[in-house]
Amino acid sequence: MHIRAVLGILGALLIISSATFLCGLVTALIYQEPTVVPFLGCFVGAVVIGFVFWMLRDTSQELRSRDAFLVVGLCYVTVILVGSVPLSIIPDVAPSFSDAVFESASGITTTGATVVSGLDELPKSVLLYRQALQWVGGMGIIVLAVAILPLLGVGGVQLYKAEAPGSERELSLPLRVKETAKTLWMIYVGLTVACATAYFAAGMSIFDAISHSLTTVAIGGFSTHDQSIGYFNSTAVEGVAIAFMLICGINFLVHYVAFHGRGEGHWILHAIRSYVRDSEVRLYFGVVLLVMILVTAILAFSDGSVSSSLREGIFQAVSFATTTGYTTAEYEAWPLICPALLIFASFVGGCTGSTAGGIKVYRVLLLARQGIREIRRLIQPGAIFNVVVDGRKIPDRVLETAWGFLALYAASFVFLVSAMLLVGDLDFKSAFSAVAACLNNLGPGLGEVAEGYQSLSIAEKWILSFAMILGRLEIFTVLVLFAPRYWRR
């Protein structure tokens, strides 16, 4: 591997990620908090080290595709470790280094699991810093998913781009990663500004509106309050959150096509058609709607209050199905089937090319249609059937990749749950939900981790931190590094 080329990438990454320290620093100065020195030190340190690495780069060296797997993993680990520094050195935030790494990993991977308690008493600079971690991590995920991983031939969006609904002209983004990233940043920033404005109009303070817009658009789930969105007790705030969680769970390539593509008629009609014609988007909303109906119906039947069941059921269903992780109710106290449905909804997750976690809707769509094809083959053995999505034939290679991902996902899940049961004292429900919440980048769990992950042992926190990275990097990207053949020349 070309070390100096990697140093250049890490240097640029450190400089970019220093923006999170700058957010904390500026907030500390505005509110005159005692966290100015820690954030200033982290900001200067990250910029200086990043600049040195950047100057040591060798532009004549080019990374091979196989090198990129290691670079992507190394970049995530580096950002997580660097991001944990302020959480470690600022008093009363993370009790230990393991806690700081866990919190940083949860932020960068937009998981939303937390070991920090007493959020309402923490300095605003620390609160905004946590939110900024998820926002930067969310954009990194978008660029990684639609610009980097496809070049390596892995990732859910590779399936989407290979045989996506719509014409190649409609879904084509600039081929160069730099131009693609710039386009996606514009969409991401635009949604963030719109979300912050909507939150403020709904009654949030400016600080809370900005803070929650960062983690809503990132599908992250971090909040500035221990009660999450439930702290505000506002249907308007919850409505804004629901709308933007749903929007940001959609593939960002579809957003690009909807508002930048050329179609017949008014641009609004073209945008609507772009979403409606996309099979993944239709299934995505179908899954969310099904979970909403089931959870709301069960709550209404058991509780008897239709209005509260609708309000709480719809919000939790959208939050868990999109893997955001915001909460407005004590879902753990609901009939057992409801929290189970919410956790299992996170396994499907959002669309490819979004900041949502989970297996991804497009994979589920492909696997479902292949299952239907196999049933038809049993009925008509001599006939030839193809898996088709929106009029486009899906190659068997794409289907094999989807099945391969599902197999590795299941194996990883079983391994992680077994590891949690082996090293700690968690019961099966707590261990199962903790792994599901972290591998799916959801955040909240059940049982002992329903209120947070503070009580877990150091070993359990490191296992779950690994699960967050594994889920965020689409499993293939991480597990390939454990293959002996990868390290052979």
N, C-alpha and C positions, 0 to 999 in steps of 0.2 A: 504494500500500500504506500502511496506517496504521502509521506508525513507532512511535508510543507504545504501541499495542497489542502490537506485536512486542517492544518493550523489556520489557513486563510478563512476557511468556512467557519471554524469555531470562533475566530476573531470577530467576523462579521456578526455572528450570532450573539456573542457577548455584548457587542455594542448595541445591537437592536434590543436585547433583553434588558439592557440598563434603563430602558424607558420605564420599566416597572418601578425601579428604585427612584426615578425622577418623580413619578406620581406620588410616592410616599413622601419624598423630600418636599415637594411643593405644598402638599397638604399639611405637613408638619409646620412649615413656615407660615402658612395662612392661619392655622389654628394655634400657633405658638406652642407646639408640643415638644416634649423633651426627646423626641425621636429624630431630631434634625441630624445630629452627628452620625448615628448608625446608618441612616439612609444616604447621607452625603458620602461617607466612607465607602459604602457598597457601590454607589454610583461611580465615584472616581476610580475605584479599584477595577470595576468591570470594564470601564472605558479604556483605562490604561492597558490592562492586560489584553483586551480585545484588539487595541491598536497595535500592540507589539506583535501579537499573533498575525494580524493582517499584514504588517510590514515584512514578516518572515515568509510570506507565501511565495510560491513559485508558480507564476502563470503559465510556464511552459509545461507543467505537469498536468495531465488530465486524469481524472478518476475513471476507473473502469466501472461498469454497471455493478459488478459484484462488490466493489469497494463501497458503493453507495449504501448497501445494507448496513455495514458497520458504521458509516458516517451518520446515517439517520439515527441509529441507536445511540451512538456516542453523543450526538447533539442533544437528544432528549435528556440523557443522564446528566450532561454538563449543565444544562439550563435548570434542571431540577435541583442539583446540588448548589449551584450559585444562588438560586431563588430561595433556598433554605437559610441562607446566612442571616438576613435581617430577622427572620423568625427565631433564630437561635440566640442572637445577641441582645434583642430587645426584651426586657424583663416582662414576666407574666404573660407571655404568648405561648410558646412551645416549651414544655418542661424539660425536654431532652433533645439531643440531635436527631434521634430517630423520629420523634414527633415532628420536628421541623421539616425533615425530609418527606415524611408522610403528607404533611399539609402542603408542601410545595409540589409534590407529585400529584396530589389531588387537584391543585390549582392548574398546573400546566396541562394535565390530561383532561381538564374540565370534568372531573369526576364529581366533586362536591362533597365527598366524605371529609369529615373534620374531626380533629382532636382538640380543637380550641373551644373553650367554653367562656362564658361571660363576655360575649361579643359586645353587648350594650355598654360595657365599661371600658373597653379597649380604646386606645387613641384612634382618632379618625384616620390618621396616616396609615396605621397598620391595617385598618379595615379596607381602605381604598387600595392598598397594596395587594391584599388578598384578591380583591375583585379584579385588579389589573393583571394579576397572574393568569386568571382564567381567560380574560379577554385576549391577551397576547397568545396564550396557548391555543385558544379557539381559532384564531387566524392562522396560526402555524399549522393546525390540523387541516384547514381548508387548502392551504397551499400544498401541504404534504399529500393530501388525498387526490387533488386534481392536477398537480404539476410534477410531483416528484415520484410517488409510487407507481404511476402508470409507466414511467420511463424504466422502472425496474421490472414491470410485468406483474405486479402484485397489487393488492388493495381492492376494496369493493368498487371504487370508481373505475378501475380498469375494466371490470365487467361492464359497467354502465357505458363507458366510452366505446368499448369494443362493439357492442350491439345495442346502443341506446335508442329509445323511441325518437322519432323525428329524423330528418335528413341530416347527412353529414354537414351540409352547409349551415343548417340551423344550430347545431351543437358545437361547431368549430370555434375554439378560442385560439388566440395567437399561439403558435407552436412553441415559441420561446418561453421558458419558465419565467423570466423577468417580466415580460409583458402580461403573461397570464396572472402572475401574482399581483401586479399593479391593478388589473381589472377587478380581481376578487377583493382586494383591499378597499377599493372604492365602494363596492357593494356592501361590504362588511361595515365600513365606517358610516355609510349612509343609513343602514339599518340601526346602528347604534345611536346615532343622533335622533332618528325618528322615535326610537324606543324611549330614550331619555326625555324627549319632549312630551311624549304621551304619558309617561309616568308622572312628570311634573304637573301636567294638566289634570291628572287623576287625583292629585292631592299630596303627592310625596314632596318632601323638601328637596332642594336642589342637590344636596349631597347624596341623599338616598336615591334620587332619580338617576343621577349619573352612575352611582355605584351599581345599582341593580340593572341598569341598561347594559353594563359591561358583561354581567354574568348571564343575563337573559339571552342576549344575542349569541353568546358563546355556548349556550345550552350547558352552563356550568353548575348553577345552583347555589353558589356561595351567597350569603346574605350579610348585612351589617347588623342583624338582630338574631338573637337566639331562637326566636319564634318564626324566623324566615318571613315569608310574605304574610303569614298569619298575623304578624305584629301589627300590620296596618288596619286589619279588619275592615277592608274596603272592597266592595264589589267592583268599583271602577278600576282600582289597582289590579285586582285579580283578572278582570277582563282584558286589560292591557297585557298582562303577563301571558295569559292564554293565547292571545292573538300572536304575539311575537315568538312564543315558544313554538307554535305551529308553523309560522313562517320560516323560522330559522332551522327547523327540522327538515326542510326541503333542500334538495340538491342545489347548490349555488350555481351550477351550470344552467339549471332550469330557470333560476332567477335572471341570469344573464340573457338567456334566449327570450324570456318573456318581455324584458324591457329594452333590449338592444336589437333583437332580431327584426327582420322586415317581414311584414305580413300584410294581407289584404285588409282593408277597412281601418277603423280607428285603432289606435295603439292599445287602448284598454281592452277592446275585444280580442286583439291579438294576444295580449298577456293572458287573458282568461283562457283562450284556446290552448295556449302553450301549457298551462297547468292541467287543464281538463284532459288533454290528449295524452298526457304522460301516464303510463300504466303504473309506474312506481308511486307517483303522487296520489293517484286514485286509491291504490291499495293502502298507502300510508294513512290517508284520511279514513279509509274504511276500518282499519285496525283501531285507530284512536276512537272512532265513533262506537265501535263494538265494545271496547273496554269501558267507555263512558256509560253506555246503556246498561251493561251488566252491573257495574259498581253502583250506579245510581239506583237501579231497581232493587238490588239487594239491600242497600242502605234504607231506602224508603220502606221496604217490607219489614225490616227489623226495627227501624227507629220510629216510623210512622209520620215523620215530618218530611213532606215532599220538598219544601223550599230549601231546607238545610241540606237535604240529601242531594238535591240538584247542584247546589252551590259547591259543596265540599267534594262530591263525587266527580263532577266535571273537572274541577281544578286538579285534583290528585291524579285523575286518569290521564289528563294531558301532560302533566308534569312527569309522571313515571313513564308513559309511553314514548315521550320524546327524550327520555333520560336526562331531563333537566335537574330534577331533585328538589325543587321548591316544595314546601308543604304549608298548608293552612289549617290542618286538623290533625288530631292524634289518631292517625290511621291504624296504629298498632292495636287500638282498643276496638276497632271495628270487627264484625264477624270475620273469622279466619279466612274465609274464601276471598274477601275483598283485598287484603294486603297481599295474598298469594297471587291474585289476578294482576295486581299492580307490578309486583316483582317480575312475573312472567311476561308482562307487556314490554318490559325493558329488554328482554332477550331479543325481541324483534327490532326495537329501536327506531331510529329515524332513517332518512334516505341516505344513499351514498353521496359523497361530496358535500355533506353537511357537517356541523360540529357535533351532531348526536352520536351516541354510542350504540352498542348492541350489534347483533349479527348483520343488520341492515335490511331494509324492506326489499331492495332489488334482489338480493340473494334468496330471500324467502319466496319472492315472485318466481324466480327461475326454478327453484326446487319444487314448488307447487305445480308448475306447468310441466315439468319433467315427470312428476308423479302421475299427472293426468295422462301424459303420453304413454307411460308404461301400462296403465290400466287399459287404454285403447288398444295397445299392442296385444294384450292378453285376449281381448275380445275379438280382434281381427289380426291374427298372427302374420298373415301374408301382406298386410298393408304397410305402407311407409308413412310415418308421421314425423313431423318436425316440431321442435319447440319454437314457437313464434311469439314475439313481443311487438305489438303495434305494427304488424305486417312485416317484420324483419326476422329472418331465420337466425336462431342462436347457434353458433358452432358448438360441437361437442366439447371442444377444448375449454370453452367458457363454462360449460356445465360441470366439467370435471374439476375445474378450479373452485367452483362454488361448493361442490361436494367435499373437496379436499379441505376447504376452510372449515366446513361444518364438522368434519371428523376431528380436525386439530382443535377446534373450539371445544368440542365435547370432552376430548382427552385432557385438555388443559384445565377445564372446569373440574373434572373429577380429581385430577392431581392436586389442584389448589385446595379444594375442599378437604381432601384427605390430609394434606399438609397442615391445614388449620386445626383439624381435629387431633392431629398427632402432637403438635407443639403446644397447644393451649388447652383451656378448660371449657371452651364454648360448647353448647349443645348443638345438635345437628341443624336446627332451624336457624340459629344465629350464624353458624359457620357457612351454611348454604347461602343465606341472604347476603352475608358480608362479601363473599366471593362474587356473587351475582352482581351486587351493587358496584363493586370495583372493576370487575372484568367488563361489565357493560357500561362503565363510566357513568353510573347513575348517582351514587352517593348514599342516600338513606337506606337502611336495611331493616331487619326485623329482630325481635328478641333483644339480646343484650346490646346490639348496635343500632337500635331504633333511635336512640337519643344522641348517638355519637360514638366515636371509636376510642375515647380516652382510656377506657378500662382494659384495652387489649395489651397483651405482652409485647415486648420489643420484637420478638420473632414474628408474631402475628402481624404487626404493623409493616415489617419489611416484606412479608409474603404478599400482603395486600397492595403495597406500593408497586411490587413487581407485577401484580395482576392489573393494576391501572395502566402501566406502560404496555403490557402485553395486549390488552384490549384496545388501547388507543392506536397502536402501531399495526393493527390488523393481524396479529399473531404470526403470520408468515415472516414478517420483517425481523422479528425477534428470534423465533425458533430456528431460522436458517443459520444464525450465528452459533448455534449449538451443534450443528452438523459437522463432523470431522472432515468431510469432503470439502467444506467451504474453505478450510484453512490450508488445504493442500494446493500447491501450485499446479 
